[in-house]
Amino acid sequence: MATPSVDLQDLSSALSSAVSRLNRRLRTEAGTESITPSQAAVIRHLLSAGPATTSELARAHEVRPQSMSATVASLEAMGYVDRSAAPDDGRAMVVAMTDTGRKAIETGRAAKRDWLAHALDERLTDGELRQLDAAVALIQRLLEPS
């Protein structure tokens, strides 16, 4: 490869900072800034894979069962999940998203999309939107497995 015409350390720092700031702003717009990364990971897991036991969640997220129990308890207190006895093992608890939790996540996702679409429309020119579209494709390529 040719020698880059930009300082890669500066570019990586600027890109990382911009992505972090965008993520914080989107969390604020979604009203989910109070959700911890651990809680968000459990929510994503339950939404994609469906109900799971606390032990399964702990294994999937490589944390101790006690830590996962605390995360689940906090989500339960927020009304996002509920726990019930596993049908095949009364000692195990199955964690599932509640309708309230699903609606809160859907509402938050819609708020993020709406804010971002509005900001893009209001602040960027058509040419800048095309540049950003190309940049998104490059970022997606960066995230592909090597």
MIDOSE-1310 file (N, C-alpha, C; in nm, 2 decimals, decimal comma, always signed):
residues 146
matp	+0,08/-0,12/+0,00/+0,00/+0,00/+0,00/+0,09/+0,12/+0,00; +0,03/+0,23/-0,06/+0,10/+0,36/-0,06/+0,10/+0,42/+0,08; +0,19/+0,51/+0,10/+0,19/+0,58/+0,23/+0,07/+0,67/+0,23; -0,01/+0,67/+0,34/-0,13/+0,75/+0,35/-0,09/+0,90/+0,35
svdl	-0,19/+0,98/+0,30/-0,17/+1,12/+0,29/-0,22/+1,19/+0,42; -0,28/+1,11/+0,51/-0,33/+1,17/+0,63/-0,27/+1,09/+0,75; -0,26/+1,16/+0,86/-0,21/+1,10/+0,98/-0,31/+1,00/+1,04; -0,28/+0,87/+1,03/-0,37/+0,77/+1,07/-0,41/+0,77/+1,22
qdls	-0,31/+0,81/+1,30/-0,34/+0,83/+1,44/-0,44/+0,94/+1,47; -0,42/+1,05/+1,40/-0,51/+1,16/+1,42/-0,65/+1,13/+1,36; -0,66/+1,06/+1,25/-0,78/+1,02/+1,19/-0,86/+0,92/+1,28; -0,79/+0,83/+1,33/-0,85/+0,73/+1,42/-0,90/+0,79/+1,54
sals	-0,83/+0,89/+1,60/-0,88/+0,96/+1,72/-1,00/+1,04/+1,69; -1,00/+1,11/+1,58/-1,11/+1,20/+1,54/-1,23/+1,12/+1,51; -1,22/+1,00/+1,44/-1,33/+0,92/+1,41/-1,39/+0,86/+1,53; -1,30/+0,81/+1,62/-1,35/+0,75/+1,74/-1,43/+0,85/+1,83
savs	-1,37/+0,97/+1,84/-1,44/+1,08/+1,91/-1,58/+1,11/+1,85; -1,58/+1,12/+1,72/-1,71/+1,16/+1,66/-1,81/+1,05/+1,68; -1,77/+0,92/+1,66/-1,86/+0,81/+1,68/-1,91/+0,81/+1,83; -1,83/+0,83/+1,92/-1,87/+0,83/+2,06/-1,97/+0,94/+2,09
rlnr	-1,94/+1,06/+2,04/-2,03/+1,18/+2,06/-2,17/+1,15/+1,99; -2,16/+1,09/+1,87/-2,29/+1,06/+1,80/-2,37/+0,95/+1,88; -2,30/+0,85/+1,94/-2,37/+0,75/+2,02/-2,43/+0,81/+2,14; -2,36/+0,90/+2,21/-2,41/+0,97/+2,33/-2,54/+1,05/+2,29
rlrt	-2,53/+1,12/+2,18/-2,64/+1,21/+2,14/-2,76/+1,12/+2,10; -2,74/+1,01/+2,04/-2,85/+0,92/+2,00/-2,91/+0,85/+2,13; -2,83/+0,82/+2,22/-2,88/+0,77/+2,35/-2,97/+0,87/+2,42; -2,92/+1,00/+2,41/-3,00/+1,11/+2,47/-3,13/+1,12/+2,40
eagt	-3,13/+1,12/+2,27/-3,25/+1,14/+2,19/-3,35/+1,02/+2,22; -3,30/+0,90/+2,24/-3,38/+0,78/+2,26/-3,43/+0,78/+2,40; -3,37/+0,86/+2,49/-3,41/+0,85/+2,63/-3,35/+0,73/+2,70; -3,25/+0,68/+2,65/-3,19/+0,56/+2,71/-3,05/+0,58/+2,77
esit	-3,02/+0,71/+2,80/-2,89/+0,74/+2,86/-2,87/+0,68/+2,99; -2,98/+0,64/+3,06/-2,97/+0,58/+3,19/-2,95/+0,43/+3,19; -2,96/+0,37/+3,07/-2,94/+0,23/+3,05/-2,79/+0,20/+3,04; -2,74/+0,11/+3,12/-2,59/+0,08/+3,12/-2,56/-0,01/+3,00
psqa	-2,43/-0,01/+2,97/-2,40/-0,10/+2,86/-2,43/-0,25/+2,88; -2,42/-0,29/+3,01/-2,46/-0,43/+3,04/-2,61/-0,45/+3,02; -2,69/-0,36/+3,07/-2,84/-0,37/+3,05/-2,87/-0,37/+2,90; -2,80/-0,28/+2,82/-2,83/-0,27/+2,68/-2,80/-0,40/+2,61
avir	-2,69/-0,47/+2,65/-2,65/-0,60/+2,59/-2,75/-0,70/+2,62; -2,81/-0,70/+2,74/-2,91/-0,80/+2,78/-3,04/-0,77/+2,69; -3,07/-0,65/+2,68/-3,19/-0,61/+2,60/-3,17/-0,66/+2,46; -3,06/-0,63/+2,40/-3,03/-0,67/+2,26/-3,04/-0,82/+2,25
hlls	-2,98/-0,90/+2,34/-2,98/-1,04/+2,34/-3,13/-1,09/+2,35; -3,21/-1,04/+2,44/-3,35/-1,09/+2,45/-3,43/-1,05/+2,33; -3,41/-0,94/+2,27/-3,48/-0,90/+2,15/-3,44/-0,99/+2,03; -3,32/-1,02/+2,02/-3,28/-1,10/+1,90/-3,29/-1,25/+1,92
agpa	-3,27/-1,30/+2,04/-3,27/-1,45/+2,07/-3,39/-1,50/+2,14; -3,47/-1,40/+2,20/-3,58/-1,44/+2,28/-3,55/-1,47/+2,42; -3,65/-1,52/+2,50/-3,63/-1,54/+2,64/-3,51/-1,63/+2,67; -3,45/-1,61/+2,78/-3,33/-1,69/+2,82/-3,33/-1,70/+2,98
ttse	-3,26/-1,80/+3,03/-3,24/-1,81/+3,17/-3,13/-1,71/+3,21; -3,13/-1,68/+3,34/-3,02/-1,59/+3,39/-2,88/-1,65/+3,36; -2,88/-1,78/+3,38/-2,75/-1,85/+3,36/-2,71/-1,85/+3,21; -2,80/-1,86/+3,12/-2,77/-1,85/+2,98/-2,72/-1,71/+2,94
lara	-2,79/-1,61/+3,00/-2,74/-1,47/+2,98/-2,60/-1,45/+3,03; -2,58/-1,50/+3,15/-2,44/-1,49/+3,21/-2,34/-1,55/+3,12; -2,36/-1,67/+3,07/-2,27/-1,74/+2,99/-2,25/-1,66/+2,86; -2,36/-1,62/+2,80/-2,35/-1,55/+2,67/-2,27/-1,42/+2,68
hevr	-2,27/-1,35/+2,80/-2,21/-1,22/+2,82/-2,08/-1,23/+2,90; -2,05/-1,36/+2,93/-1,92/-1,39/+3,00/-1,91/-1,31/+3,13; -2,02/-1,32/+3,21/-2,02/-1,26/+3,35/-2,06/-1,36/+3,45; -2,04/-1,33/+3,57/-2,08/-1,43/+3,68/-2,24/-1,42/+3,69
pqsm	-2,30/-1,53/+3,72/-2,44/-1,54/+3,74/-2,50/-1,43/+3,83; -2,42/-1,40/+3,94/-2,46/-1,30/+4,04/-2,47/-1,16/+3,97; -2,37/-1,13/+3,89/-2,37/-1,01/+3,82/-2,49/-0,99/+3,72; -2,51/-1,10/+3,65/-2,63/-1,10/+3,56/-2,76/-1,09/+3,64
satv	-2,77/-1,15/+3,75/-2,89/-1,14/+3,83/-2,91/-1,00/+3,87; -2,81/-0,92/+3,90/-2,82/-0,78/+3,94/-2,86/-0,70/+3,82; -2,81/-0,73/+3,70/-2,85/-0,66/+3,58/-2,99/-0,68/+3,54; -3,03/-0,81/+3,55/-3,17/-0,85/+3,52/-3,27/-0,78/+3,63
asle	-3,23/-0,78/+3,75/-3,31/-0,72/+3,85/-3,33/-0,57/+3,83; -3,23/-0,50/+3,78/-3,24/-0,36/+3,75/-3,34/-0,34/+3,63; -3,32/-0,43/+3,53/-3,42/-0,42/+3,41/-3,56/-0,45/+3,45; -3,57/-0,54/+3,55/-3,71/-0,58/+3,59/-3,77/-0,46/+3,67
amgy	-3,69/-0,39/+3,75/-3,74/-0,27/+3,83/-3,78/-0,16/+3,73; -3,71/-0,16/+3,61/-3,75/-0,05/+3,51/-3,87/-0,09/+3,43; -3,92/-0,22/+3,45/-4,03/-0,27/+3,38/-4,00/-0,32/+3,24; -3,87/-0,34/+3,21/-3,83/-0,38/+3,07/-3,84/-0,53/+3,06
vdrs	-3,81/-0,61/+3,16/-3,82/-0,75/+3,16/-3,90/-0,81/+3,27; -3,94/-0,93/+3,26/-3,99/-1,00/+3,38/-3,93/-1,14/+3,38; -3,94/-1,20/+3,50/-3,88/-1,33/+3,52/-3,99/-1,42/+3,57; -3,98/-1,54/+3,52/-4,07/-1,65/+3,56/-4,00/-1,78/+3,57
aapd	-4,05/-1,87/+3,64/-3,99/-2,00/+3,66/-3,98/-2,07/+3,52; -3,87/-2,14/+3,50/-3,85/-2,22/+3,38/-3,95/-2,33/+3,38; -4,02/-2,37/+3,27/-4,11/-2,48/+3,28/-4,05/-2,61/+3,30; -3,92/-2,63/+3,26/-3,86/-2,76/+3,28/-3,77/-2,77/+3,41
dgra	-3,75/-2,65/+3,47/-3,66/-2,65/+3,59/-3,71/-2,53/+3,68; -3,79/-2,56/+3,78/-3,85/-2,46/+3,87/-3,75/-2,38/+3,94; -3,62/-2,42/+3,95/-3,52/-2,34/+4,02/-3,46/-2,23/+3,93; -3,47/-2,25/+3,79/-3,42/-2,16/+3,70/-3,52/-2,05/+3,67
mvva	-3,48/-1,93/+3,64/-3,57/-1,82/+3,61/-3,55/-1,79/+3,46; -3,66/-1,77/+3,39/-3,65/-1,73/+3,25/-3,68/-1,58/+3,24; -3,59/-1,51/+3,17/-3,60/-1,37/+3,16/-3,66/-1,34/+3,02; -3,76/-1,25/+3,01/-3,82/-1,22/+2,88/-3,85/-1,07/+2,88
mtdt	-3,85/-1,01/+2,76/-3,89/-0,87/+2,75/-4,04/-0,85/+2,78; -4,07/-0,75/+2,84/-4,21/-0,71/+2,86/-4,26/-0,63/+2,74; -4,39/-0,62/+2,73/-4,45/-0,53/+2,62/-4,40/-0,39/+2,65; -4,40/-0,35/+2,77/-4,35/-0,21/+2,81/-4,21/-0,20/+2,76
grka	-4,12/-0,30/+2,79/-3,98/-0,29/+2,75/-3,97/-0,28/+2,60; -4,04/-0,37/+2,53/-4,04/-0,36/+2,38/-4,08/-0,23/+2,32; -4,19/-0,17/+2,38/-4,24/-0,05/+2,33/-4,14/+0,07/+2,36; -4,07/+0,06/+2,48/-3,97/+0,16/+2,51/-3,86/+0,16/+2,41
ietg	-3,81/+0,04/+2,38/-3,70/+0,02/+2,29/-3,74/+0,07/+2,15; -3,86/+0,03/+2,10/-3,90/+0,07/+1,97/-3,92/+0,22/+1,96; -3,98/+0,28/+2,07/-3,99/+0,42/+2,07/-3,86/+0,49/+2,07; -3,76/+0,44/+2,15/-3,63/+0,50/+2,15/-3,56/+0,49/+2,01
raak	-3,57/+0,38/+1,95/-3,51/+0,36/+1,82/-3,57/+0,45/+1,72; -3,70/+0,47/+1,72/-3,77/+0,56/+1,63/-3,72/+0,71/+1,66; -3,71/+0,74/+1,78/-3,66/+0,88/+1,82/-3,52/+0,90/+1,77; -3,44/+0,80/+1,78/-3,30/+0,82/+1,73/-3,30/+0,84/+1,57
rdwl	-3,37/+0,75/+1,50/-3,38/+0,76/+1,36/-3,44/+0,90/+1,32; -3,54/+0,94/+1,38/-3,61/+1,07/+1,35/-3,51/+1,19/+1,37; -3,44/+1,19/+1,49/-3,35/+1,30/+1,52/-3,24/+1,30/+1,41; -3,18/+1,18/+1,38/-3,07/+1,18/+1,29/-3,11/+1,22/+1,15
ahal	-3,23/+1,17/+1,10/-3,28/+1,21/+0,97/-3,30/+1,36/+0,96; -3,36/+1,41/+1,07/-3,39/+1,56/+1,07/-3,25/+1,64/+1,07; -3,16/+1,59/+1,15/-3,03/+1,66/+1,15/-2,96/+1,65/+1,02; -2,96/+1,54/+0,96/-2,90/+1,52/+0,82/-2,96/+1,62/+0,72
derl	-3,10/+1,62/+0,72/-3,17/+1,71/+0,63/-3,14/+1,85/+0,65; -3,14/+1,89/+0,78/-3,12/+2,03/+0,82/-2,98/+2,09/+0,80; -2,88/+2,00/+0,83/-2,75/+2,05/+0,84/-2,65/+2,02/+0,73; -2,69/+1,92/+0,64/-2,59/+1,88/+0,54/-2,65/+1,91/+0,40
tdge	-2,56/+1,94/+0,31/-2,60/+1,96/+0,17/-2,62/+1,83/+0,10; -2,67/+1,83/-0,02/-2,69/+1,71/-0,09/-2,55/+1,64/-0,12; -2,45/+1,72/-0,15/-2,32/+1,67/-0,17/-2,26/+1,61/-0,05; -2,28/+1,67/+0,07/-2,23/+1,62/+0,19/-2,30/+1,49/+0,23
lrql	-2,43/+1,48/+0,20/-2,50/+1,36/+0,22/-2,45/+1,24/+0,14; -2,41/+1,27/+0,02/-2,35/+1,17/-0,07/-2,21/+1,13/-0,01; -2,13/+1,23/+0,04/-2,01/+1,19/+0,10/-2,03/+1,11/+0,23; -2,12/+1,14/+0,31/-2,15/+1,07/+0,43/-2,20/+0,92/+0,39
daav	-2,28/+0,91/+0,29/-2,32/+0,78/+0,24/-2,20/+0,69/+0,21; -2,11/+0,75/+0,14/-1,98/+0,68/+0,10/-1,90/+0,65/+0,22; -1,90/+0,74/+0,32/-1,82/+0,71/+0,44/-1,88/+0,60/+0,52; -2,01/+0,59/+0,53/-2,08/+0,48/+0,60/-2,04/+0,35/+0,54
aliq	-2,04/+0,34/+0,40/-1,99/+0,22/+0,34/-1,85/+0,18/+0,38; -1,77/+0,28/+0,39/-1,63/+0,26/+0,43/-1,62/+0,21/+0,58; -1,70/+0,27/+0,66/-1,70/+0,23/+0,80/-1,75/+0,08/+0,81; -1,85/+0,05/+0,74/-1,91/-0,08/+0,74/-1,80/-0,18/+0,69
rlle	-1,72/-0,14/+0,59/-1,61/-0,23/+0,55/-1,50/-0,25/+0,65; -1,48/-0,14/+0,73/-1,38/-0,15/+0,84/-1,43/-0,26/+0,94; -1,56/-0,27/+0,96/-1,61/-0,36/+1,06/-1,62/-0,50/+1,02; -1,60/-0,53/+0,89/-1,61/-0,67/+0,84/-1,49/-0,75/+0,90
ps	-1,51/-0,88/+0,92/-1,40/-0,96/+0,96/-1,28/-0,96/+0,87; -1,16/-0,96/+0,92/-1,04/-0,96/+0,84/-1,02/-1,09/+0,77
